[in-house]
Amino acid sequence: MSTTTGGGEFGNPLRKFKLVFLGEQSVGKTSLITRFMYDSFDNTYQATIGIDFLSKTMYLEDRTIRLQLWDTAGQERFRSLIPSYIRDSAAAVVVYDIASRSGSSFGTLLDRSVFVA
């Protein structure tokens, strides 16, 4: 008889991983997350205000994991919040537009944010 402990199967605890998506506005952070979560793509643009949070439970081999996906706003007015979003994250996914020349300014901001966090 197997029991589920903390969401995991076969006595394995549920492992949680916080992934923070960072990037300037309109680069596709929300689109990537939507594609991963729902296997769909929405062609309309709606800016993220502050932060959006989604969670997905996945089963890998004999383990159950929960991905906590943090979708950050790319607008300048929300950038001061980035260090607090990065804190305690397992990974930061940096999304950028390869055709945009302004991507380097976000790289500078990211460098400062990582050192603060």
N, C-alpha and C positions, 0 to 999 in steps of 0.2 A: 504494500500500500504506500503510495507516494503522497506527500503533502506539499502544499504550496506555501512558501514562506516569503512574505513581503512581495508578492507578485511573481516570484520566480518559480519555475517548475523544478521538481525533483529536489527540493531543499536548497536550491541555489537562490541567493538573494537577488532581488531586482536591482540592476545597476543603472544609475542615472547619469546621463552625460548632457551637459549644457553646451549648446552650440550657438554662438552669437554671429549673426550675419551683419557685416559692416560694409559701407560704401556710400558714395554720393547718391543724391536723389535720382530716380529714374534709371538706375543701372540694371535693375532686374532682381533685387533681393527677394521681394515678395513673390515674383513669378517663379523663381527657383524653388522656394519653399512650397508654393501651391502645387507645382508640378510633382514634387517629392511626396507631399501629403495626399493629394487627391488625383494624381495622374491627369491633370487638366491644365489648360492654359487659358487665361482671360486676357483678351486683347485690349481691354479698357484700362486706363491708368487711374489709380486712386492712391494718393500719397498716404503713407503710413504716418500717423500722428503719434509722436513719442516712441512707443514700442508696441509690438504685437507678440503674443506668446502662443505657441502651439506645442503639442506634445504627441509623440507617436511611439507606441510600444512595438518592438520588433523581436522576432525570435531568430537567434543565430545559433546554429548547431544545438547545443544543449543549454543555452543561456537565454534569458529574457532581459532585454535592455529597454530603457525608456530614453528617447531623445527629446530633450527640451530645446525647441528651436525659438530663438529670440530674434525677431525681425525688427531691426532698428530703423528709425527715420533718418533719411539722408540730408534733410534740410539743415542749414547752418545753425538755426536757432536751437536745435536739439543736440549739437555736438558736445556741449559741456557734460552731457549725461553719459557719454561713451565709456569713460573709465569705470563708472559704477556698473555698467552692463557687462564689461569684460571680466570683472572680478569674479572669481570662482568658476570660470568657464573652462571646459575641457578643450575647446577649440574656437578659434575665430575664423570665419569664412569671409574673406575679403572679396567683394564683388565689384567689378569695375568695367567700364566701357572701353574696349581697346581702341575705338575710333575717336575717343575724346581726349583732348589735350589737357583738360583740367584734372585728370587722374592723379597727376603728381602732387597737387595740393592736398588731396586726401591722404596720400602716402606720408606726407609730412605730419599731418594731423594724427595719423595712426601711430607713427613713431612716438609722438608725445604722449598719446593715450596709453600705450603699452608701458611706458616707463612710469606713468602715474599709477596705473593699476597694479 
